[in-house]
Amino acid sequence: MADFAPAVQDIMSTAPDPDADWSLPGWIYTDPEFYQVEIDRIIRPSWQIVCHESDIPEPGDWRTIDYIGESVIVVRGADRAVRAFANVCRHRAMRLVEGAAGCSRKFVCPYHAWAYETDGRLTGVPMKADYPALRLEDNSLAAVDLEIWRGFVFVRLVDAGFPSVAEMMAPIEAEVAPYRFEDMRCISDLRVRDRALNWKNLGDNYSDNLHIPVAHDGLTRIFGKSYEISAHGWVDRMKGDLVDQPSDNFWERFYQTHLPAAPHLPQGAQRRWLYYKLWPNMAFDIYADQIDFMQWIPTGPTTCVLREMVHALPDESRDMKLVRYANGRINRVVNREDTWLIERVQQGMASHSYGAGPIGRSEVCLRSFARKIRTLIPEARLHKTPPAGWSKI
């Protein structure tokens, strides 16, 4: 990781990017060798969201996240502190827990019954005297870096110099604060969906502003011309304000007319939809009625997993339930439209006819992301695939 740590510092340099007017090239959305490099330089050292603190309210409650060959447990200990550990027994590398969530007084390995406390300490080993080299204090669960930002829990596998979540989100803190993320609770269970897409393709589409009036009739009806984007270092910001003109679509019109007032939000946020994309593969969709988080986790050069969860301030009123249902109906249509688009973009990226495309000045979020990728992996400046083995030179 230290080999490319200086590149992390260069990302926010004000020096001109010689390739600023070009998109990332198509080959890096399909190439197995590039995929292995970006896993090491981008995904492994980046923060990944796991859950909300309220999803593990009691001692022993745990959640897991599995990605790039690793499994991580986030658990609330007996002292109520939240910690993260590798989901790997120190004896024979057996996974300690299965599934996305659970509650355990101790983590007992299902292979040989080694037992660990929820603070990671190894405290039980059958036939302990049979292990001449064993020292309990040297065999605690491997700790994983953890950060809690406004109630949401993040982990990272290695530290390569990327900023903390709080540092990345600093430019939009004042806008986020009134939403009271810390007080939210889960209203929809974790959903995981496989996608036949390179992870960058999904993220690019999330930050793309130019396709909104072309491909999303529903968003255009409810936002009018208010949709805008901006790049803020490590976080992209997109927003649209609901127009007063009632939509012809039933669920869009229902949402427009029945969205309850949110006393905790300033006037300008009452009818605003906010979208934040956090480096490199996470996003928050923020509404007055709820917040969705999602992440697109790479599983191969042309595949990823979409991981989604919904949280909101407690409100069991009938009106709020109906508005949230309407929100879901609107966004299911948007998701179908996006899926159709990016599946075809992924196919196009594999064409030998495509190198890199020109990128507009208004595409500030795509420019920001591309600059980071090219800084961390300079071969991304090449419009065509380099000879095999380039990453070993």
Residue pairs with C-beta under 8 A, 6 or more apart in sequence:
1 40
1 44
1 45
1 158
1 159
1 160
2 160
4 41
4 160
4 376
5 160
5 161
7 41
7 375
7 376
8 160
8 161
8 162
8 376
9 161
10 375
11 371
11 372
11 375
11 376
12 233
17 367
17 371
17 374
18 381
19 370
19 374
19 381
20 359
20 367
20 370
20 371
21 358
21 359
22 356
22 357
22 358
22 359
22 370
22 383
23 356
23 357
23 358
23 359
23 366
23 370
24 200
24 204
24 356
24 369
24 370
24 373
24 374
24 380
25 355
25 356
25 380
25 382
25 383
25 384
26 348
26 349
26 350
26 351
26 354
26 355
26 356
27 34
27 349
27 382
27 384
27 385
28 34
28 38
28 200
28 373
28 377
28 379
28 380
29 198
29 200
29 201
29 301
29 302
29 346
29 349
29 350
30 198
30 301
30 302
30 349
30 350
31 301
31 385
32 301
33 388
33 389
33 390
33 391
34 301
34 377
34 379
34 380
34 391
35 198
35 298
35 300
35 301
36 391
37 377
37 379
37 391
38 298
38 373
38 376
38 377
39 68
39 298
41 160
41 376
41 377
42 280
42 373
42 376
42 377
43 67
43 68
43 280
43 281
43 297
43 298
44 68
44 156
44 157
44 158
44 160
45 156
45 157
45 158
45 159
45 160
45 161
45 162
46 156
46 162
46 279
46 280
46 281
47 147
47 154
47 155
47 156
47 162
47 164
47 165
47 168
47 278
47 282
48 65
48 67
48 154
48 155
48 156
48 281
48 282
48 295
48 297
49 152
49 153
49 154
49 282
49 293
49 295
50 63
50 64
50 65
50 72
50 74
50 84
50 153
50 154
50 155
51 63
51 74
51 152
51 153
51 190
51 309
52 151
52 152
52 153
52 184
52 185
52 186
52 309
52 311
53 82
53 148
53 151
53 152
53 153
53 182
54 151
54 184
54 185
54 186
54 311
55 61
55 63
55 101
55 186
56 62
56 63
56 74
56 75
56 76
56 82
56 153
57 76
58 76
58 103
59 76
59 77
59 78
59 79
59 80
59 118
60 75
60 76
60 78
60 103
60 104
60 105
60 118
61 75
61 76
61 101
61 102
61 103
62 73
62 74
62 75
62 76
62 97
62 101
62 102
62 103
62 104
62 118
63 73
63 74
63 75
63 100
63 101
63 153
64 71
64 72
64 73
64 74
64 87
64 97
64 99
64 100
64 101
65 71
65 72
65 74
65 155
65 307
66 72
67 297
67 298
67 305
68 157
68 297
68 298
70 86
70 157
71 86
71 87
71 88
71 95
72 84
72 85
72 86
72 87
72 144
72 155
72 157
73 84
73 85
73 86
73 87
73 96
73 97
73 107
73 141
74 82
74 83
74 84
74 146
74 153
74 155
75 82
75 83
75 84
75 85
75 104
75 118
76 82
76 118
77 83
77 117
77 118
77 119
78 117
78 118
78 119
79 119
81 119
82 146
82 148
82 153
83 118
83 119
83 120
83 143
83 146
84 143
84 144
84 145
84 146
84 153
84 155
85 120
85 141
85 142
85 143
85 144
86 141
86 142
86 144
87 95
87 96
87 97
88 94
88 95
88 96
88 141
88 142
89 95
89 96
89 109
89 111
89 112
89 114
90 114
90 122
90 139
90 140
90 141
90 142
91 109
91 111
91 112
91 114
91 125
91 139
92 111
92 112
94 109
94 110
94 111
94 112
96 107
96 108
96 109
96 110
96 116
96 141
97 104
97 107
100 190
101 190
104 118
105 118
106 115
106 116
106 117
106 118
106 123
106 124
107 115
107 116
107 117
107 118
107 141
108 114
108 115
108 116
108 124
109 115
112 126
113 124
113 126
114 122
114 124
114 125
114 126
115 122
115 123
115 124
115 125
116 122
116 123
116 140
116 141
117 123
120 140
120 141
120 143
121 136
121 137
121 140
122 136
122 137
122 139
122 140
122 141
123 136
125 131
125 134
125 136
128 134
144 155
144 156
144 157
145 155
145 156
145 157
145 159
146 153
146 154
146 155
147 153
147 154
147 155
147 156
147 164
147 165
147 166
148 154
149 164
149 165
149 166
149 169
150 176
150 181
150 182
151 181
151 182
151 183
151 184
152 181
152 293
154 165
156 162
162 279
163 234
165 278
167 234
168 233
168 234
168 235
168 278
168 279
169 176
169 235
169 276
169 278
171 232
171 233
171 235
172 232
172 235
172 237
172 276
175 269
175 274
176 286
178 264
178 265
178 266
178 269
179 264
179 265
179 269
179 286
179 291
180 264
180 313
181 291
181 311
183 313
183 314
184 291
184 311
184 312
184 313
185 311
185 312
185 313
185 314
186 309
186 310
186 311
187 290
187 310
187 311
187 312
187 324
188 309
188 310
189 309
190 307
190 308
190 309
191 307
191 308
191 309
192 305
192 306
192 307
192 308
193 305
193 306
193 308
194 299
194 303
194 304
194 305
194 306
195 202
195 296
195 303
195 304
195 305
195 306
195 339
196 302
196 303
196 343
196 346
197 296
197 302
197 303
197 304
197 342
197 343
197 346
198 298
198 301
198 302
198 303
198 304
198 346
198 349
199 281
199 296
199 297
199 298
199 304
200 369
200 373
201 342
201 345
201 346
201 349
202 296
202 304
202 306
202 342
203 277
203 280
203 281
203 283
203 296
203 369
204 366
204 369
205 211
205 338
205 341
205 342
205 345
206 275
206 277
206 283
207 229
207 236
207 238
207 277
207 365
207 366
207 369
208 363
208 365
208 366
209 227
209 228
209 229
209 238
209 362
209 363
209 365
210 360
210 362
210 363
211 341
212 219
212 220
212 223
212 227
213 220
213 227
215 337
215 338
215 341
216 334
216 337
218 247
218 249
218 252
218 330
218 333
218 334
219 227
219 240
219 334
221 243
221 247
221 248
221 249
221 252
222 240
222 242
222 243
222 247
222 252
222 255
222 256
222 330
223 240
223 241
223 242
223 243
223 273
224 241
224 243
224 245
226 239
226 240
226 241
226 243
227 238
227 239
227 240
228 238
228 239
228 240
229 236
229 237
229 238
229 364
229 365
230 236
230 237
230 364
230 365
231 237
231 364
231 365
231 367
231 368
233 368
234 278
234 279
235 276
235 277
235 278
235 279
236 275
236 276
236 277
236 365
236 368
236 369
237 274
237 275
237 276
238 274
238 275
238 276
238 277
238 365
239 272
239 273
239 274
239 275
240 272
240 273
241 271
241 272
241 273
242 255
242 256
242 259
242 271
242 272
242 273
243 256
244 256
246 253
246 256
246 257
247 253
247 256
251 326
251 329
251 330
252 326
252 330
254 322
254 323
254 326
255 323
255 326
255 327
255 330
258 319
258 322
258 323
258 326
259 270
259 271
259 288
259 289
259 323
260 289
260 317
260 319
260 320
260 323
261 270
262 269
262 270
262 288
262 289
264 313
265 288
269 288
270 288
271 288
272 288
273 285
273 286
273 287
274 284
274 285
274 286
274 287
275 283
275 284
275 285
275 286
276 283
276 284
276 286
277 283
277 365
278 284
279 369
279 372
280 369
280 372
281 295
281 296
281 297
281 298
282 293
282 294
282 295
283 293
283 294
283 295
284 291
284 292
284 293
285 291
285 292
285 293
285 294
285 331
287 327
289 312
289 320
289 323
289 324
289 327
290 310
290 311
290 312
290 324
290 327
291 310
291 311
291 312
292 308
292 309
292 310
292 311
292 331
293 308
293 309
293 311
294 306
294 307
294 308
294 309
295 306
295 307
296 304
296 305
296 306
296 307
297 304
297 305
297 306
297 307
298 304
299 305
302 346
302 350
312 324
348 354
355 383
355 384
356 383
359 366
359 367
359 370
370 380
373 380
374 380
374 381
379 386
379 390
379 391
